[in-house]
Amino acid sequence: MADHDRYNDSSYAEGRRNDLAAADGIRSPNYGIVDAPRDADAGMMGHEKAPAGSDPSLPSYNNSRDSWQATEERKATLGVDGGQAQNIFSSGEKNYRTVGRWMAGIILITNQVGIGILSLPGTLQTLGIVPGVIAIVGIGLLSTYTAYELLQLYRRYPHCVNIVDMCKVVGGKPLEIVGGIAMIINICFTCTSATVTVSIALNTMSEHAICTAGFMGVTVVAFWLLCLPRTFAFVGQVGIPATISVLAAVLIVMISLGVADPQGAPIPFEKEVKVVGNPTFREGLTSCLQVAYAYAGNVGFPSLLAEMKDPSSDFLPGLVILQSFSIPLYIIVAVTIYCLAGQYTTSPSLGSAPPVPAKIAYGVMLPCLLATGVVFGHTAIKFMYVTAMRWQKATDQLTSRNLRSWGSWVGCATIFWLLAFILGNSIPVFDSILSISSATLIAWWTFGISAIFWFHLNRGQMFANWRKIALFVLNVLIIVMSLFMNSAGMWAAIMGLLDVFNNEENEIRGPFTCANNALF
């Protein structure tokens, strides 16, 4: 049958609709409603007009590419397990895709606004107010754009349930393996920073009642228990109290600094506030890494997309909610605390307050710290769980409540948090764990990998118009920046950690220590 005749044959048309429903987002009785692929930069994919007399509901004909959508993309869209037309969380005993627009915004805020905010006043102390604010706004806007690039790839390949699935679509099995290992290491670092911060809080509130390693052990057990629920909807439920707690904690610190001198300041003291700082190269780079850490949530965004009811429509408003909340909050908190504490600003910044308010602030901040560990830990455990179930060829039981699914989930959670405990005791210093986290993989997961995804989505049309050319240049610069942060940033972070260990005045002299890591 000739191609033109096929377009007019009704049975052939119906068959093509069913076969390609998943790939082109067509409403089909066999596949249901699947997210339609989108253009790499705006709207729906542009299609050329089909031959005269053809069925307009069919996937459109495009002479600039293959006769149909490229075979490689069509296969990828059908799923990493070979022919799954829909997200694997849509089927099974329980539907995991329950997150709406507002819940997505709350989860994104919980995902991003947490530990990173505590280092920002110290960043302004190093960089100065003007460069520091520019860094906060600039890196925040850049992370917003790279998060949007993740949404673009998801619209094209809606079967992806985590960022590693996206890596497989772009780079095949090799990039999937590298991405999977890198994702676990990255999130483990993030959860380790949460563990270290909670240990600092407990040491501060209890005046070092027990060994620091013991506090980390208690914290990890709490994280493990909170990660046992298997859906992101639970994470959203803990998001509201977590957000309230971080707002209350920084408000306590700001009010206390407004009525009393900062911790460790002589009476009277002359406040020093730098409009423009004069940091060394290493200090400036470390400060930028800490700002990048405050926007480190992108790695978990694809996992959230996979559990949203309508991610194509609802994720972008949720992202706007997130950045409209977080960027102004970061600026207000960083500038206010630094201007009030001056040269006595500490990192984490809660220690800048007088002793009693600082202890209260740490106590109020605990829900936010726990939520940070839960949302990132849940992301890593969900990836490990899906991988384990695929290895067992039991993806049809992913949402079931049987022994295999629960045993796999609990086992993955146990392994992950054991790794976080070991890593936390290896690097028990707040600034160092943040900087090393940013330098190792956050630079790639927040910025670099999204730029690589853009090149995949736009291959063959990168220079189609001035807008594409501008985005091409931007994404090249993002990759170069990620490489720089990954190399020079790692050097700066490790040298900073060694300085802490070699400092005679510091109680923390090495890993797996019982020494007090509180700021006072």
C-alpha positions as CSV (number, residue, x, y, z in Angstrom):
1,M,0.0,0.0,0.0
2,A,1.4,3.4,-0.9
3,D,2.1,5.9,1.8
4,H,-0.6,8.3,0.5
5,D,-3.2,5.5,0.4
6,R,-2.3,4.5,4.0
7,Y,-3.2,7.9,5.2
8,N,-6.7,7.5,3.8
9,D,-7.2,3.9,5.0
10,S,-9.3,4.1,8.2
11,S,-8.2,0.8,9.7
12,Y,-4.5,1.7,9.2
13,A,-5.2,5.1,10.7
14,E,-6.7,3.6,13.8
15,G,-3.9,1.2,14.1
16,R,-1.3,3.9,13.9
17,R,-3.1,5.9,16.5
18,N,-3.0,3.0,19.0
19,D,0.6,2.1,18.2
20,L,1.9,5.6,18.6
21,A,-0.5,6.9,21.3
22,A,2.3,6.9,24.0
23,A,4.7,8.7,21.7
24,D,2.5,11.5,20.5
25,G,0.1,12.0,23.5
26,I,-3.0,10.9,21.6
27,R,-6.2,10.0,23.5
28,S,-6.6,6.2,22.9
29,P,-8.9,3.6,24.5
30,N,-5.9,1.3,24.8
31,Y,-3.5,3.7,26.4
32,G,-5.5,6.5,28.1
33,I,-4.2,10.0,28.1
34,V,-0.5,10.3,28.0
35,D,1.6,13.5,28.3
36,A,2.3,14.9,24.8
37,P,5.8,15.6,23.8
38,R,6.7,19.2,23.5
39,D,9.0,21.3,21.5
40,A,12.4,21.7,23.1
41,D,11.9,25.4,23.8
42,A,8.2,26.2,23.6
43,G,4.7,24.7,23.2
44,M,3.8,21.5,21.4
45,M,6.1,19.9,18.8
46,G,5.8,21.7,15.5
47,H,4.7,19.3,12.7
48,E,4.5,19.9,9.0
49,K,1.2,19.6,7.2
50,A,0.2,16.0,6.3
51,P,-0.4,15.1,2.7
52,A,-3.7,16.1,1.3
53,G,-6.6,13.9,2.3
54,S,-4.8,12.3,5.2
55,D,-6.4,11.7,8.6
56,P,-5.5,14.8,10.7
57,S,-5.6,12.9,14.0
58,L,-2.5,10.8,12.9
59,P,1.0,11.7,13.9
60,S,2.1,14.3,11.3
61,Y,4.4,13.7,8.5
62,N,7.7,15.6,8.5
63,N,10.1,15.5,5.5
64,S,12.9,17.1,7.5
65,R,13.3,14.0,9.6
66,D,12.2,10.4,9.2
67,S,8.8,9.6,7.6
68,W,7.6,9.3,11.2
69,Q,9.0,10.3,14.5
70,A,12.6,9.1,14.6
71,T,12.7,5.4,15.5
72,E,15.2,5.9,18.3
73,E,12.9,8.5,20.0
74,R,9.8,6.4,19.4
75,K,11.4,3.4,21.1
76,A,12.6,5.5,24.0
77,T,9.2,7.1,24.5
78,L,7.6,3.7,24.8
79,G,9.6,3.1,28.0
80,V,12.8,1.8,29.4
81,D,11.3,-1.5,30.2
82,G,10.5,-2.1,26.5
83,G,7.1,-1.0,25.4
84,Q,5.6,0.6,28.5
85,A,3.3,3.3,27.1
86,Q,2.7,5.0,30.4
87,N,4.6,6.0,33.6
88,I,5.0,2.8,35.6
89,F,3.5,4.6,38.7
90,S,0.2,5.0,36.8
91,S,-0.7,1.3,37.1
92,G,-0.7,-1.5,39.7
93,E,-2.4,-1.9,43.0
94,K,-2.1,1.8,43.9
95,N,-1.8,4.9,41.7
96,Y,1.1,6.9,42.9
97,R,0.4,9.8,40.5
98,T,-1.6,12.0,43.0
99,V,0.4,15.2,43.3
100,G,-1.3,18.4,42.0
101,R,-0.1,21.9,41.3
102,W,-0.2,23.3,44.8
103,M,1.2,20.2,46.4
104,A,4.0,20.2,43.9
105,G,4.9,23.8,44.9
106,I,5.0,22.7,48.6
107,I,7.2,19.7,47.8
108,L,9.5,21.8,45.7
109,I,9.9,24.3,48.5
110,T,10.6,21.5,51.0
111,N,13.1,20.0,48.5
112,Q,15.0,23.2,48.1
113,V,14.6,25.6,51.1
114,G,16.4,24.0,54.0
115,I,20.0,23.6,55.0
116,G,21.4,25.8,52.2
117,I,19.8,28.9,53.6
118,L,21.9,28.6,56.8
119,S,25.1,29.3,54.8
120,L,24.0,32.4,52.9
121,P,24.7,35.1,55.5
122,G,28.2,33.7,55.8
123,T,28.5,33.9,52.0
124,L,27.7,37.6,52.1
125,Q,30.3,38.1,54.8
126,T,32.9,36.7,52.4
127,L,31.7,38.2,49.1
128,G,30.1,41.4,50.3
129,I,26.4,42.4,50.1
130,V,26.3,43.4,46.4
131,P,28.3,40.4,44.9
132,G,26.5,38.1,47.3
133,V,23.0,39.2,46.3
134,I,24.0,39.0,42.6
135,A,25.2,35.4,43.2
136,I,22.0,34.4,45.0
137,V,19.7,35.9,42.3
138,G,21.9,34.8,39.3
139,I,22.3,31.2,40.4
140,G,18.6,31.1,41.4
141,L,17.5,32.2,37.9
142,L,19.9,29.8,36.3
143,S,18.6,26.9,38.3
144,T,15.1,27.8,37.3
145,Y,16.0,27.6,33.6
146,T,17.7,24.2,34.0
147,A,14.7,22.9,35.9
148,Y,12.6,24.0,33.0
149,E,14.9,22.0,30.7
150,L,14.1,18.9,32.8
151,L,10.4,19.5,32.2
152,Q,11.0,19.8,28.4
153,L,12.7,16.4,28.4
154,Y,10.0,14.8,30.5
155,R,7.3,16.1,28.1
156,R,9.1,14.3,25.3
157,Y,9.7,11.1,27.3
158,P,6.9,10.8,29.9
159,H,7.9,7.2,30.8
160,C,10.9,8.6,32.8
161,V,10.4,8.2,36.6
162,N,13.7,9.7,37.7
163,I,16.7,11.6,36.4
164,V,18.6,8.4,35.7
165,D,15.9,7.3,33.2
166,M,16.5,10.6,31.5
167,C,20.2,9.9,31.3
168,K,19.4,6.5,29.7
169,V,17.3,8.2,27.0
170,V,20.1,10.6,26.2
171,G,23.2,8.4,26.5
172,G,22.0,4.8,26.6
173,K,23.1,2.2,29.1
174,P,26.6,3.7,29.8
175,L,25.1,7.1,30.9
176,E,22.4,5.3,32.9
177,I,25.1,3.5,34.9
178,V,27.2,6.6,35.5
179,G,24.1,8.7,36.2
180,G,22.7,6.1,38.7
181,I,26.0,6.0,40.7
182,A,26.4,9.7,40.6
183,M,22.8,10.3,41.7
184,I,23.1,8.1,44.7
185,I,26.5,9.8,45.7
186,N,25.0,13.3,45.2
187,I,21.9,12.7,47.2
188,C,23.9,10.8,49.9
189,F,26.0,13.9,50.3
190,T,22.9,16.1,50.6
191,C,21.4,13.8,53.2
192,T,24.7,13.7,55.0
193,S,24.7,17.5,55.2
194,A,21.2,17.2,56.8
195,T,22.6,14.6,59.3
196,V,25.6,16.9,60.2
197,T,23.3,19.9,60.7
198,V,21.0,18.0,62.9
199,S,24.0,16.8,65.0
200,I,25.1,20.4,65.3
201,A,21.6,21.4,66.4
202,L,21.5,18.6,69.0
203,N,24.9,19.4,70.3
204,T,24.0,23.1,70.6
205,M,20.7,22.5,72.4
206,S,22.1,19.8,74.8
207,E,25.5,21.3,75.3
208,H,27.2,18.2,73.8
209,A,25.3,15.7,76.0
210,I,26.6,12.7,74.0
211,C,29.1,11.8,71.4
212,T,28.6,13.6,68.1
213,A,28.7,10.2,66.3
214,G,25.9,9.1,68.6
215,F,23.8,12.2,67.6
216,M,24.3,11.3,64.0
217,G,23.2,7.7,64.6
218,V,20.0,8.9,66.3
219,T,19.4,11.3,63.4
220,V,19.9,8.6,60.7
221,V,17.4,6.3,62.5
222,A,14.8,9.1,62.5
223,F,15.4,9.7,58.8
224,W,15.1,6.0,58.0
225,L,11.8,5.8,59.8
226,L,10.4,8.9,58.0
227,C,11.4,7.5,54.6
228,L,9.4,4.3,55.0
229,P,6.2,5.7,53.4
230,R,6.6,5.1,49.7
231,T,4.8,8.0,47.9
232,F,5.8,11.7,47.4
233,A,2.4,12.7,48.7
234,F,3.7,11.9,52.2
235,V,6.6,14.3,51.6
236,G,4.2,17.0,50.7
237,Q,2.3,16.5,53.9
238,V,5.5,17.2,55.9
239,G,6.3,20.1,53.7
240,I,4.0,22.7,55.3
241,P,5.4,22.3,58.9
242,A,8.9,22.2,57.5
243,T,8.4,25.5,55.7
244,I,6.9,27.1,58.7
245,S,9.8,25.9,60.9
246,V,12.5,27.4,58.7
247,L,10.7,30.7,58.6
248,A,10.2,30.8,62.3
249,A,13.8,29.8,63.0
250,V,15.4,32.6,60.9
251,L,12.9,35.1,62.2
252,I,13.9,34.2,65.8
253,V,17.6,34.8,64.8
254,M,16.8,38.1,63.1
255,I,14.8,39.4,66.0
256,S,17.3,38.3,68.6
257,L,20.1,40.0,66.7
258,G,18.0,43.2,66.5
259,V,17.7,43.5,70.3
260,A,21.1,41.9,71.4
261,D,24.7,41.5,70.3
262,P,25.7,38.5,68.3
263,Q,27.3,35.4,69.8
264,G,30.9,36.0,70.7
265,A,30.9,39.8,70.2
266,P,32.6,42.0,72.8
267,I,30.7,44.7,74.6
268,P,30.6,47.2,73.0
269,F,31.6,46.0,69.5
270,E,32.0,47.9,66.2
271,K,30.1,46.2,63.4
272,E,31.8,45.7,60.1
273,V,29.6,45.2,57.0
274,K,31.2,44.9,53.6
275,V,29.3,46.2,50.6
276,V,31.9,44.5,48.3
277,G,34.3,41.9,49.9
278,N,37.8,41.1,49.0
279,P,37.9,37.3,49.2
280,T,40.7,35.1,47.9
281,F,40.0,32.9,44.9
282,R,39.4,29.9,47.1
283,E,37.1,31.8,49.5
284,G,35.1,33.3,46.6
285,L,34.7,30.0,44.9
286,T,33.7,28.2,48.1
287,S,31.1,30.9,48.7
288,C,29.6,30.4,45.3
289,L,29.5,26.7,45.8
290,Q,27.5,27.2,49.0
291,V,25.0,29.4,47.1
292,A,24.7,26.6,44.5
293,Y,23.9,24.2,47.3
294,A,20.9,26.3,48.2
295,Y,19.4,25.5,44.8
296,A,20.3,21.8,44.8
297,G,16.8,20.4,44.4
298,N,16.8,19.8,40.7
299,V,18.0,16.2,41.0
300,G,14.7,15.3,42.6
301,F,12.4,17.1,40.2
302,P,12.0,14.3,37.7
303,S,11.0,11.9,40.5
304,L,8.3,14.5,41.4
305,L,7.2,14.8,37.8
306,A,6.6,11.1,37.7
307,E,4.1,11.3,40.5
308,M,2.2,14.3,39.4
309,K,-1.3,14.0,38.0
310,D,-0.7,16.5,35.2
311,P,3.0,17.3,35.2
312,S,3.0,19.1,31.8
313,S,0.6,21.7,33.0
314,D,1.2,21.8,36.8
315,F,5.0,21.5,37.2
316,L,5.9,25.0,35.8
317,P,3.4,26.8,38.1
318,G,4.9,24.8,41.0
319,L,8.4,25.9,39.9
320,V,7.3,29.5,39.8
321,I,5.9,29.2,43.3
322,L,9.2,27.7,44.5
323,Q,11.5,30.4,43.1
324,S,9.1,33.3,43.9
325,F,9.3,32.1,47.5
326,S,12.9,31.0,47.8
327,I,14.9,33.7,46.0
328,P,13.4,36.6,48.0
329,L,13.6,34.6,51.2
330,Y,17.3,33.9,50.6
331,I,18.1,37.5,50.0
332,I,16.1,38.8,53.0
333,V,17.6,36.3,55.4
334,A,21.2,36.6,54.2
335,V,21.2,40.4,54.1
336,T,19.4,40.9,57.4
337,I,21.4,38.4,59.5
338,Y,24.7,39.6,58.0
339,C,23.9,43.3,58.5
340,L,22.9,42.6,62.1
341,A,25.8,40.3,63.0
342,G,28.5,41.8,60.9
343,Q,31.9,40.1,61.2
344,Y,30.4,37.8,63.9
345,T,28.2,36.0,61.3
346,T,28.6,32.3,61.6
347,S,27.9,29.4,59.3
348,P,25.3,27.9,59.9
349,S,23.9,31.3,60.6
350,L,21.7,30.2,63.5
351,G,24.8,30.3,65.7
352,S,25.1,34.0,65.1
353,A,22.3,34.6,67.6
354,P,22.9,34.9,71.4
355,P,23.0,31.4,73.1
356,V,19.4,31.1,74.3
357,P,17.7,32.3,71.0
358,A,20.2,30.2,69.0
359,K,19.1,27.0,70.9
360,I,15.5,27.9,70.4
361,A,16.1,28.5,66.7
362,Y,17.8,25.2,66.3
363,G,14.9,23.4,68.0
364,V,12.3,25.2,65.8
365,M,14.4,24.4,62.7
366,L,14.5,20.6,63.3
367,P,11.3,19.9,61.3
368,C,12.8,21.6,58.3
369,L,16.1,19.7,58.7
370,L,14.3,16.4,59.0
371,A,12.1,17.2,56.0
372,T,15.2,18.0,53.9
373,G,16.6,14.6,54.7
374,V,13.3,12.9,54.0
375,V,12.6,14.5,50.6
376,F,16.1,13.8,49.2
377,G,16.4,10.4,50.9
378,H,13.0,9.5,49.4
379,T,14.2,10.4,46.0
380,A,17.3,8.2,46.2
381,I,15.5,5.3,47.8
382,K,12.8,5.5,45.1
383,F,15.4,5.2,42.4
384,M,17.1,2.3,44.2
385,Y,13.7,0.6,44.7
386,V,12.7,1.0,41.0
387,T,16.1,-0.3,39.9
388,A,15.8,-3.3,42.3
389,M,12.3,-4.2,41.1
390,R,13.3,-3.9,37.4
391,W,16.2,-6.3,38.2
392,Q,13.7,-8.7,39.7
393,K,11.5,-8.2,36.7
394,A,8.7,-7.2,39.0
395,T,7.8,-3.7,37.9
396,D,4.1,-4.7,37.8
397,Q,4.4,-5.0,41.6
398,L,6.0,-1.5,42.2
399,T,2.9,-0.1,43.8
400,S,1.8,-3.3,45.4
401,R,1.8,-3.9,49.2
402,N,3.3,-7.4,49.2
403,L,6.4,-8.8,50.9
404,R,8.6,-8.4,47.8
405,S,7.8,-4.7,47.3
406,W,8.0,-3.8,51.0
407,G,11.1,-5.8,51.5
408,S,12.8,-4.2,48.6
409,W,11.8,-0.7,49.8
410,V,13.0,-1.2,53.4
411,G,16.2,-2.8,52.2
412,C,17.0,0.1,49.9
413,A,16.2,2.6,52.7
414,T,18.5,0.8,55.1
415,I,21.5,0.6,52.7
416,F,21.1,4.3,51.8
417,W,20.9,5.7,55.3
418,L,23.8,3.5,56.4
419,L,25.9,5.1,53.7
420,A,24.8,8.5,54.8
421,F,25.8,7.7,58.4
422,I,29.3,6.7,57.3
423,L,29.8,9.7,55.1
424,G,28.5,12.1,57.8
425,N,31.0,10.8,60.3
426,S,33.8,11.1,57.7
427,I,33.1,14.9,57.0
428,P,31.4,16.2,60.2
429,V,32.0,19.9,59.3
430,F,29.0,22.0,58.0
431,D,30.7,24.3,55.5
432,S,32.9,21.6,54.2
433,I,30.1,19.1,53.5
434,L,28.2,21.8,51.7
435,S,31.1,22.8,49.5
436,I,32.2,19.2,48.7
437,S,28.6,18.3,47.9
438,S,28.3,21.2,45.5
439,A,31.7,20.6,43.9
440,T,31.4,16.8,43.4
441,L,28.0,16.5,41.7
442,I,25.5,19.2,42.5
443,A,27.1,21.4,39.8
444,W,26.2,18.7,37.3
445,W,22.8,17.7,38.5
446,T,21.6,21.3,39.0
447,F,23.2,22.8,35.9
448,G,25.3,20.6,33.6
449,I,23.1,17.6,33.0
450,S,20.1,19.8,32.0
451,A,22.3,21.6,29.4
452,I,23.2,18.2,28.0
453,F,19.5,17.3,27.8
454,W,19.0,20.5,25.8
455,F,21.5,19.4,23.2
456,H,19.7,16.1,22.9
457,L,16.3,17.7,22.5
458,N,17.6,20.2,19.9
459,R,19.9,18.1,17.8
460,G,19.7,19.1,14.2
461,Q,18.0,22.5,14.9
462,M,20.5,24.3,17.3
463,F,21.1,27.1,14.8
464,A,17.6,27.3,13.3
465,N,17.1,30.9,14.5
466,W,18.6,33.5,16.7
467,R,16.8,32.2,19.8
468,K,18.2,28.7,19.3
469,I,21.7,30.2,18.8
470,A,21.4,32.2,22.0
471,L,20.3,29.1,23.9
472,F,23.1,27.1,22.3
473,V,25.7,29.6,23.7
474,L,24.0,29.6,27.1
475,N,24.0,25.9,27.4
476,V,27.6,25.6,26.4
477,L,28.5,28.2,29.1
478,I,26.5,26.1,31.6
479,I,28.5,23.0,30.8
480,V,31.8,25.0,31.1
481,M,30.7,26.4,34.4
482,S,29.8,22.9,35.7
483,L,33.2,21.6,34.7
484,F,34.9,24.5,36.5
485,M,32.9,24.1,39.7
486,N,33.6,20.4,39.5
487,S,37.4,20.7,39.3
488,A,38.5,24.0,40.9
489,G,35.6,23.8,43.3
490,M,36.6,20.4,44.6
491,W,40.1,21.7,45.2
492,A,38.8,24.6,47.2
493,A,36.4,22.5,49.2
494,I,39.0,19.8,50.2
495,M,41.6,22.5,51.1
496,G,39.0,24.1,53.3
497,L,38.3,20.8,55.1
498,L,42.0,20.2,55.7
499,D,42.3,23.7,57.2
500,V,39.6,22.8,59.6
501,F,41.2,19.5,60.6
502,N,44.6,21.2,61.0
503,N,43.2,24.1,63.1
504,E,44.5,23.8,66.7
505,E,41.6,25.8,68.0
506,N,39.0,23.5,66.4
507,E,37.7,20.5,68.3
508,I,37.0,18.6,65.1
509,R,40.3,17.1,64.2
510,G,39.3,14.2,61.9
511,P,36.5,11.8,60.9
512,F,34.4,9.6,63.3
513,T,34.9,11.9,66.2
514,C,33.0,12.4,69.4
515,A,34.2,16.0,69.6
516,N,31.6,18.8,69.8
517,N,30.8,20.3,66.4
518,A,28.5,23.0,67.8
519,L,29.4,26.6,67.2
520,F,29.5,27.5,71.0
